[in-house]
Amino acid sequence: MEVAAPERERSTPLDGVAKTASSHGYRLRVAFGHPATIIGIILLAVFGYLIVAPVISMLLSGVQVGFGDEAKTGQSAGSFTNHYLQRVFTSPVASIIFYTPLLNTITIAVVSVLLALMVGIPTAWLLARTDLPARRWFATALIVPYMLPAWTFALAWQTIFKNRTVAGQLGWFEALGWAPPNWLAYGRVPIVIIFALHLVPFVILLVSNAMKNLPGELDDAARMLGAGTSTRWWRVTFPLLRPAILSAATLMFAKAIGEFGVAYVLGLPVDFQVLATTLYQSISTQQTGIAGVLAAVMVVLGALSLWVDMRFLREARRFATVSGRAGAARTARLKRWRAPALLAVCTLFALSVVAPLGTLLLSTVMRVPGKFSLDNFTLDYWVGHQLPTAGFTDGVLVSGATWGAAWNTLWMVGVAALITGALGLLVGYVVVRSPVPLLGSALRAVTFAPYLVPGLAFAVAYLSLFAVPRGPIPALYGTAAILILIMVADEMPFASRAGVSAMMQLGSEAEEAAQSLGAGWLRRMRTILVPIQRSALASATLLPFVSGVQGLSLVIILATPGTQLMTTLSMNLIDFGYTHAANAVVVLICAMALGGAWAAQRLFRSNLADGIGG
């Protein structure tokens, strides 16, 4: 008897849909079952509010009627308007508000970058490719200006070249009988020189590290073919260095656009305006709509700089070379140029480090500026009492205002640095461990966004969002919370990159083994990930601390008398004409910043120049 064969089950389109749905459901369960996914969603929401929301609020403030401007616009507060755009771009005062400051900003940025490149590239070559004496020491010493506030140089310049245009004590040259002209004491020329001196270390950091990795075979081949020194430089070395040079130039351009302190100290006495000072004055006069438009322009300039830098980064990959020790570039012998080269490097160190710091320190112990006699030196401005400076009658080291600002600086910046380091490690954990790649990509993009926004523009964004209550979030202006939050957000580009790099070097085997033994996520983080990544965590904490101690643009419009920091205290003293006290406070800020940098170098047991440049 024949047995009928069973009928083959027929598949239908609905079965395929069911299997696909089941597969998608399984993937979702796996994704949301991983703690990295949940943490990533929480972090994305947090950074969306701390980074994206303030920028959006700032942009909206430029196209929405602000409170108090209803009569000017003829519209109700909160309604959309083009009043601020017209006033900034097309009104009779547009040249004063926007076009002249924009031209000044771009001119200063371009010229200072060119000067920094002209000085920095030869210096980088001397440090990286020659037998210059003590070049390793100079490699660290010459990046000291990179760790100091840029307006340190401005205060030193003002101490020496100040004239009667500004009230207060005499400048050193004026005390000696010569009154420097305004073009030398204030405005475009000194600002360009100071920016260049401050940016030279940036060129040295980037270009010297690129020079160290240049292969020697190409230069040797060109020499064997009869090419001279200049030909080898332009046809071989320069094309390989061009991406690093152009990248340094674009990053310096973005930094110069957002710099506030130098232009404030040396520009305002002669009404020389740049975008940063115009933006600050708009906030000071409560013109929030105009400030929103100006801040948006600065964001666009920063974004363009980053876009150009990314283009050069892609170009750099075209010139990538692989070379071992045998192919490394040979060290050039300076021979009879050794002494002149050493003199040039020493001169640069003297101009960029010794002169500004020495000038500021000397100015704090001299009763009469520019008089170098023993009877003129005093410590009253440091430890004295009943000084002839109303409102600041005690020496800097015994003044309650100094200690209050120092305490605020240490605890606020310290808390912000700790939070930044922890969040950076969590971002790295999500990016590397999350089974949802799109979540990691979004988190990396959001945490990098503050790099696009100059510090003063970012402060305007925070002021526009947190100046009034919004839902369950109270108004934070005037509190320590707003300063801590903006410091955390501003340092996330560095912290997140450090966290991602650290987590990419750590396999998941140890964590998976602990999980198989029943250890929960918090325990795995506490006992495995954090101990292993303590060096990266320290880096993501200590370096933001150094940056926060010297930061001015980020906090100048957010700090209040109750939340005074060392940087804002120094600016207030400058406004009152108390040069001795202001310079002394800046010396203390420099000591704190350099102390933090030294601690970073000791902690990581590495050359800080190599670490930053790399």
C-alpha positions, 0 to 999 in steps of 0.5 A: 500500500502506498503511503502518501507523501506529506504535503510541503508547507507553503510559505506566504508573504505574510510568513516573511513579514512575520519573520522580519517582524520577529527578527526586528523585535529580537534585535530591539530587545537585545539593543534595549537589554544592553545598558549602553543603549539606555545610558546612550539615550539618557546622555543624548537627552542630557546633551541635547538640553545642555548643548543643542537647546541653548544654541537653538534658543540663541538662534531663535533670539535673533528672529523673535521679539525680546521682552522690552522690544515690543514698541520698537518692532510693533509686535508682541514678545515672542513673535517672529521678526526680522527687526534684528536681522535688518538692524545688524545687516542693513540699518544705518548703524550696520557698519558700526554693529557688524561690518567694521567689527567683522572686518577687524575680526577677520583681518586680525585673525588672518594676519596673526595666523600668518605671523604665527605660521612664519615663526612657528614652522621654522621653530618646529623644524628646529625642534623636530629635525635639527641638533639644536641644543636643549631642544627637548626642553624648548619643546616643552618650554615654548608651549607654555603660552598655549597654557596661559590666558591670551589676555596675560600678554595683553595686560603685560603689553598695557603695563609697558605701553599704556598712555594717557588714553586710559586713566590709571597708573602710568605705563612704564615707557610713559613713566620714563618720559616717552608716551607711546602713540595710540597705534602702538599702545592699543588697537590692531597692531598690539592685538595682532602681535599678541595673538601671534605670540599666543598661537605660535605654540599651537603651530609648534605642537601640530607641525613638529609632530608631523615633521617627526613622522616624515619619512627620510627616503623621499628627501634622500632620493631627491638629494641623490637626484641633485635637488637643492635644499629649497627644491626639496622643501617645496617639492617634497617636504611641504606637500607632506606638511601642507595638511598639518599646516593648513589644519593648524591655520584653520583651527587658529583662525577659529580660536582668534575669532572667539578670543575676547580678553585681548580685544577687550583690554587693548581695543576698547580704549580706542574704540577698536571693535571686533565681533567678540567685544561687540557681542559683549556690549550688546549683552551688557546693554540688554540687546539680546536680539542683536546679540543672538544674530552676532553670535549666530555669525560667529557660529557660522564662522566657526563651523566654516573653519571646522569644515575646512579643517575636515577637508584638509584632514581628508587630504592628509590621508592622501599623503599618508606614509608608512615608515619604520625607524630605518626610514625616519628622517635624519637629524639635520646638523646646524653647524655654524648656524647652531648658535644663531638658531639657539639665540632665535629660540631663546629670544622667542622664549623670552618674548612669549614667556619671560617678558609677559610673566616677568612684566606682570610680576614686576608691576605688582611690586613697584610703587611707581611704574617703570622705576627700577630702584630698591626703594620703589619695590614693595609687597603692599599690593600682595600682603598690605592693608589700607591701600589707596584703591577704593573697594579693594583696599587689601593686598591680593593675598590677604583680600577676601575677594581674592580668596572668595574668587579662588575658592569659587574657581577651584570648586566650580571648575573642579566639579565641572572637570570631574563631571566632564571626565565621568561623562566622557568615559560614559560617552566612550562606553556607549559609542564602543559598546552600544549595539545601536551604531546610530546612537553612538554616532549621534552622541559623538556629533552632539558632544562635538558641537561646542567646538563649533561655537566660540566661547562668548557665543556659547555663553550667550546661548546659555544666557538666552536659555537659562535666564528665565524659568522653562518648565521644571528648570528654574532660572539659573542665571546668577547661580553656580549651576549655570557656570558648572553646566557651561564648563561641562558642555564646553569641554565635552568635545575633548572629554568625549574623544578621550573616552572613545579612544580609551574604550576602543583600546579596551576589549569587552572580555573582562566585562563579559566575564564579570557579567557571566558571574552575575555582576551588575552594570554598576559593579562592573563599572566600579570594579573593572572599567573605571580602575582600568581606565583611571589614566584616561579618566584623569586626563579627561578631568585634569586638562579640562580643569586647566582650561577652566581655570584660565577661561574668560570668554565662557564666563564673563557674561554669566558670572555675578558678584556672588559667583565671581571667578578669578578671571572675572575678578581680574577683568573687574579690577581692570575696569576700575583701573586697579592695574597692580591688583589685576596683574597680581590676580592674573599671575595667580591664574597663570600659576594655577594653570601651569601647576595643573599642566605640570600635574598632568605631565607628572601624572601621565609621565610623558612630555606634555608637548608630545601628548597635546600635539599628538 
